[in-house]
Amino acid sequence: MENNCVFCKIIAGEIPSKKFYEDDDMVIIADVNPQAAKHYLLLPKKHYANIVEMSEDDAIILGKCLKKLSTLVDELGLKDGFRLVSNKGENGCQSVNHLHIHILGGEKLSEKMA
């Protein structure tokens, strides 16, 4: 856990957040600034700043997390489709330096990605 990482604090239970799913590898929470009818964040429990900093082992765990997400779509209200987004760095508008995957859905999303 990184000392000043808000997502590490959420994962550790130091900052309250509604958890929609949790296992040994990840937590799924609601985004506090939703950009779609359903907007969740998939947070790997291991801290690394972004996708570039992942080790090969981290990539395997992230793959397991994404596969698990595929089994949760009905429960999360995403059965009609969803979009995954991961921002990296300042130009990618990454606001928290802990890898996280935005899960957007629950409505017809814009074809524009920006």
C-alpha positions in Angstrom: 0.0 0.0 0.0 1.2 3.5 -0.9 0.9 5.9 2.0 -1.0 8.7 0.2 -2.9 6.7 -2.3 -6.6 7.2 -2.0 -7.4 3.9 -3.8 -5.1 2.0 -1.4 -6.9 3.6 1.5 -10.3 2.5 0.0 -9.0 -1.0 -0.5 -7.8 -1.1 3.1 -11.1 0.2 4.4 -9.6 3.4 5.7 -11.9 5.4 3.4 -15.4 4.2 3.2 -16.8 3.3 -0.2 -19.6 1.0 -1.4 -17.9 -2.1 -2.8 -19.9 -3.9 -5.4 -17.5 -6.8 -5.6 -14.3 -7.8 -3.8 -12.0 -10.8 -3.9 -8.3 -11.4 -3.2 -7.1 -9.5 -6.3 -9.5 -6.6 -6.8 -12.3 -4.4 -5.6 -15.1 -2.8 -7.8 -16.5 0.5 -6.5 -18.8 3.2 -7.9 -17.0 6.2 -9.4 -17.7 9.3 -7.4 -17.9 11.4 -10.6 -19.9 9.2 -12.9 -19.7 9.7 -16.6 -22.4 7.2 -17.5 -25.6 5.7 -15.9 -23.4 2.9 -14.5 -19.8 3.9 -13.8 -17.6 1.6 -11.7 -13.9 1.5 -11.0 -12.0 -1.8 -11.0 -9.1 -1.4 -8.5 -6.4 -4.0 -8.4 -5.4 -4.5 -4.7 -1.7 -4.4 -5.5 -0.5 -0.9 -6.0 1.2 0.1 -9.2 0.8 3.5 -10.8 -0.4 2.5 -14.2 -0.4 -0.2 -16.9 3.2 0.6 -17.9 4.5 -0.2 -14.4 2.8 -3.6 -14.3 5.1 -6.6 -14.0 4.2 -9.8 -16.0 2.7 -11.3 -12.8 0.6 -8.1 -12.4 -0.6 -8.5 -16.0 -1.7 -12.1 -15.2 -3.7 -10.9 -12.2 -5.2 -8.1 -14.1 -6.3 -10.6 -16.7 -8.0 -12.7 -14.0 -9.8 -9.5 -12.8 -11.1 -8.7 -16.3 -12.2 -12.3 -16.7 -14.1 -12.1 -13.4 -15.7 -8.9 -14.5 -17.2 -10.8 -17.4 -19.1 -12.9 -14.9 -20.5 -9.9 -13.1 -22.1 -7.9 -16.0 -25.7 -8.9 -15.1 -25.2 -8.1 -11.4 -23.6 -4.7 -12.3 -26.4 -3.8 -14.7 -24.1 -4.0 -17.8 -25.6 -6.9 -19.7 -26.4 -4.7 -22.7 -22.8 -3.6 -23.1 -20.0 -1.6 -21.4 -16.8 0.2 -22.1 -13.5 -0.2 -20.3 -11.0 2.7 -20.0 -7.7 3.1 -18.3 -6.0 6.4 -18.2 -2.2 6.8 -18.1 -0.3 9.9 -17.1 -1.1 13.6 -17.3 -2.0 13.7 -21.0 -4.2 10.7 -20.5 -6.0 12.5 -17.6 -5.0 10.0 -15.0 -6.1 11.6 -11.7 -5.1 8.9 -9.2 -1.7 7.1 -9.6 -3.0 3.6 -8.9 -4.0 1.6 -11.9 -7.7 1.5 -12.2 -10.1 0.5 -14.9 -13.2 2.6 -15.6 -16.3 0.4 -16.4 -19.0 2.5 -18.1 -22.4 1.3 -19.2 -26.0 1.1 -18.2 -27.0 3.2 -21.3 -26.1 3.8 -24.9 -22.7 5.4 -24.8 -21.4 8.0 -27.2 -19.4 6.7 -30.1 -16.8 9.4 -29.3 -14.2 8.3 -26.9 -13.3 11.8 -25.6 
